[in-house]
Amino acid sequence: MLQHSIKLKNESKMDNNIHWKRTNEALTKMHHRISVLSEKANELYNLKEAVAGQVKEQLLDMFKDAGLSTLTPNDIDFNPIGADHFEFDVMINGEPHAIDYDKGNLVFQDYNEEVPLGNIDQPELVIQNIQKTFEL
């Protein structure tokens, strides 16, 4: 119903003055209540941490599929850099390896160069690149 009202208002090219005073006050109150509710939901559910946790699980599965079956969740740590950008440290044979995740793309940070591993939505390609890069 709300979407239909918005569509009619936009198609009619009307501004906010078409509403009665009480309607504008009610819409303002609704907006405030929704904003407060959104903030509380964000406090309850840390989206960055949830996304990083999901990527961590996918990385773990891909490394295991590539041949590192001894890798555990404790061997992968992450640091959030931005909303869709994380740095992962993967411990392989006691040595940390840095892998950046940026909007789905995985890049291994070698000492001298950056090695693209592929997009996380293409696990077969990432697994092949992990095998090549880490010589598994």
ABEGO torsion letter per residue (X at the ends): XAAAAAAAAAAAGBBAAABBAAAAAAAAAAAAAAAAAAAAAAAABBAAAAAAAAAAAAAAAAAAAAGBAABBAAABBBBBABAABBBBBBBBGGBBBBBBBBGGBBBBBBAABBBBAEBAABAAAAAAAAAAAAGX
